[in-house]
Amino acid sequence: MTETLFEKIWNSHVVVERENEPSLIYIDRHLIHEVTSPQAFDGLRVNNRKVRRPDLTVATIDHNVPTTDRSLPMIDETSSTQIKTLEQNCQDFGIKLFGINDPNQGIVHVIGPQLGITLPGSTIVCGDSHTSTQGAFGAFAFGIGTSEVEHTLATQTLWLEKPKTFEIIATGKRKNSFAVTSKDIILSIIKQIGTDGGTGHVLEYHGDAISDLSMEQRMTICNMSIEAGSRAGLIAPDEKTFDYLNNRKFTPKNYDELVDDWKNNLMSDANSKFDKSFTIDVEKIEPQVSWGTNPAMVSDVTSKVPTPEEFGHNNEIQIESAKKALSYMDLKPDTAIVDIPIDRVFIGSCTNARLEDLKDAAEIVKGKTVNSAVSAMVVPGSQMVKLQAEELGLDKIFKDANFEWRESGCSMCLGMNPDILKPGERCASTSNRNFEGRQGSGGRTHLVSPVMAAASAIAGHFVDVREWC
Amino acid sequence: MKPFSKIISIITPFDKANVDTDQIIPKQFLKLITKSGFGKFLFYDWRFNHDGQKKTDFILNDSYYQDSQILVTNENFGCGSSREHAVWALKDFGFDVIISPSFADIFYSNCFKNGVLPIILDIQNIKKLLQFKDKVELDLHSQTIIFGSESITFEIDLHRKIRLLEGLDDIDLTLKEDDKIGIFEKNSSRISIFE
């Protein structure tokens, strides 16, 4: 019988399976951060339970951290308490923590792969929905709630109903592979399948247009799988995957042996059956810009803000949502996307703050200056990304252009630290969610790729970055 | 967890689609390190003006609905962030049941861990419930909602139903399988991060 990649990973992690019941699935990697874990550790304490496998568990601090000078005391007392709580919990329960001043600190989904903690064929969880990022390595990686964090800490397993499978076939070649990025591919997919198109499913991406992508670009695709409602995103590992993970800090000692095994096993069998399928031709994809308040409300950069009817077709609920979104975003239908002015630019987040993202953005910015009406910042995805970027002189390019160059963290993707939009401010953001108030109460988010964000920062409004390179 | 019992309550009609967890509980309230007290922050930006005054036109500020235990809403409820704080806020505010044509996966799972029952109904029944003003009777045991002279049955996974009805603790149940977890680890050794 043929099996999909997801089914192979699932089957090799089943601890208990009974008819018509969820299965007990073993978890290989558990990543922890400060926001969704304190109540889980409390639960362990109350019930006098231990962490079953500290050696499969690792923690970092990313959501709350200031991205300004970290030698200064933190102003926000509640954030500070949450961070201290994680430090204490890691100490009490014997968990390795990459703390606020650790060179390996960074956004949890950026450091997992970067440190070689993420492995093909493994099951990976974290109390954060963007855990799906790590599916780019052929792992079943998914976000969980705090109760499941506690459950994983105590038992190293989770009760799961087996998700369905959904293949996304991406064919063709991007017309301008510098200006049209994997961010544009995933935004186009979400625009078409909808924010709940993947609910209850694991998306497996394949096809020439996926093989063509670098590991960092693939991570952007898997990262935003959750924005299509899916449980996880998955890409079968190949030579690029194995090269990426080679010689990382925590790459396993018997790596070559593992790679041989992965090469033979980690792919969907030919003719394996998926529950759903969707094909996209990337040749037709343009740079994308979101105009609304969910990640399916997206337009081509050369087009206009749609009318609610054009967006919702005959679906009353969608038409109503679009009306509400346009009102929140203070946009009128038929406005050309390139005529939308911006106040802020945020290059950062687990979606688009890895080294390649910063390199590409710097390529656009080099020798230019941020528009005087715009305030722009770059927040590297991890301290290691920051250091590598500085070794390449990218920090200087950004700073010379009047970008702020910050320390790593989740920052303005969700604005839990002081990096937030003011009410009414409009931001070109490389992050993943354009929900109302996501980047600050009353703030307006437009999702774009790093090169689109960089070019828009210079111009002061959205531009077709294909004309810049 | 308290066992889930029969509910007799009016419905709070909340006819919105794609309600994300950022709206249910905005990020500034995720810094607490306890599970309690999130109700007062529920739908904060929709409930309150910038000056902290309640918005009079928002349904959750209408005193008619203040004792309602049932929220009826539209598709893809609870999408976005995995924050369980969203369920803690809904529960603390007084909602024990959320009824929608569809839920986001993580939110759906989070509900059961906190004694909140998420019910999936088709759009026709949702429309009827959104308009029903009197008290409804909701019984998980028989999987029925009785409203006026009508009755709807709903589907729910048996395993999850039993856990809710008995208020069982997931970890206690899993630890009964401890020997099987041990055997699994022995048969296929897991790669330690720090070998």
Chai-1 contact restraints between the chains, C-beta under 6 A:
chainA,res_idxA,chainB,res_idxB,connection_type,confidence,min_distance_angstrom,max_distance_angstrom,comment,restraint_id
A,V15,B,K180,contact,1.0,0.0,6.0,A-B,restraint_1
A,V15,B,I181,contact,1.0,0.0,6.0,A-B,restraint_2
A,V15,B,F184,contact,1.0,0.0,6.0,A-B,restraint_3
A,V16,B,E177,contact,1.0,0.0,6.0,A-B,restraint_4
A,V16,B,K180,contact,1.0,0.0,6.0,A-B,restraint_5
A,E21,B,H159,contact,1.0,0.0,6.0,A-B,restraint_6
A,Y26,B,F184,contact,1.0,0.0,6.0,A-B,restraint_7
A,D28,B,R190,contact,1.0,0.0,6.0,A-B,restraint_8
A,V35,B,L30,contact,1.0,0.0,6.0,A-B,restraint_9
A,P38,B,I33,contact,1.0,0.0,6.0,A-B,restraint_10
A,Q39,B,K35,contact,1.0,0.0,6.0,A-B,restraint_11
A,D55,B,S192,contact,1.0,0.0,6.0,A-B,restraint_12
A,D55,B,F194,contact,1.0,0.0,6.0,A-B,restraint_13
A,V58,B,I193,contact,1.0,0.0,6.0,A-B,restraint_14
A,T78,B,K31,contact,1.0,0.0,6.0,A-B,restraint_15
A,S79,B,K31,contact,1.0,0.0,6.0,A-B,restraint_16
A,Q82,B,K31,contact,1.0,0.0,6.0,A-B,restraint_17
A,T85,B,I33,contact,1.0,0.0,6.0,A-B,restraint_18
A,I117,B,I193,contact,1.0,0.0,6.0,A-B,restraint_19
A,D128,B,S82,contact,1.0,0.0,6.0,A-B,restraint_20
A,S129,B,S81,contact,1.0,0.0,6.0,A-B,restraint_21
A,S129,B,S82,contact,1.0,0.0,6.0,A-B,restraint_22
A,G143,B,S82,contact,1.0,0.0,6.0,A-B,restraint_23
A,G143,B,I106,contact,1.0,0.0,6.0,A-B,restraint_24
A,G145,B,S82,contact,1.0,0.0,6.0,A-B,restraint_25
A,G145,B,E84,contact,1.0,0.0,6.0,A-B,restraint_26
A,G145,B,N110,contact,1.0,0.0,6.0,A-B,restraint_27
A,T146,B,E84,contact,1.0,0.0,6.0,A-B,restraint_28
A,S147,B,K113,contact,1.0,0.0,6.0,A-B,restraint_29
A,H151,B,D170,contact,1.0,0.0,6.0,A-B,restraint_30
A,H151,B,I171,contact,1.0,0.0,6.0,A-B,restraint_31
A,A154,B,I171,contact,1.0,0.0,6.0,A-B,restraint_32
A,T155,B,T174,contact,1.0,0.0,6.0,A-B,restraint_33
A,T157,B,I181,contact,1.0,0.0,6.0,A-B,restraint_34
A,T195,B,N18,contact,1.0,0.0,6.0,A-B,restraint_35
A,T195,B,C79,contact,1.0,0.0,6.0,A-B,restraint_36
A,D196,B,N76,contact,1.0,0.0,6.0,A-B,restraint_37
A,D196,B,S102,contact,1.0,0.0,6.0,A-B,restraint_38
A,G229,B,A104,contact,1.0,0.0,6.0,A-B,restraint_39
A,R231,B,D105,contact,1.0,0.0,6.0,A-B,restraint_40
A,F250,B,I193,contact,1.0,0.0,6.0,A-B,restraint_41
A,P252,B,I191,contact,1.0,0.0,6.0,A-B,restraint_42
A,N294,B,N18,contact,1.0,0.0,6.0,A-B,restraint_43
A,I317,B,A17,contact,1.0,0.0,6.0,A-B,restraint_44
A,I317,B,N74,contact,1.0,0.0,6.0,A-B,restraint_45
A,S321,B,A17,contact,1.0,0.0,6.0,A-B,restraint_46
A,L414,B,K27,contact,1.0,0.0,6.0,A-B,restraint_47
A,G415,B,K27,contact,1.0,0.0,6.0,A-B,restraint_48
A,M416,B,K27,contact,1.0,0.0,6.0,A-B,restraint_49
A,F435,B,D20,contact,1.0,0.0,6.0,A-B,restraint_50
A,F435,B,D22,contact,1.0,0.0,6.0,A-B,restraint_51
A,G437,B,P26,contact,1.0,0.0,6.0,A-B,restraint_52
A,G437,B,D45,contact,1.0,0.0,6.0,A-B,restraint_53
A,R438,B,D22,contact,1.0,0.0,6.0,A-B,restraint_54
A,S441,B,D45,contact,1.0,0.0,6.0,A-B,restraint_55
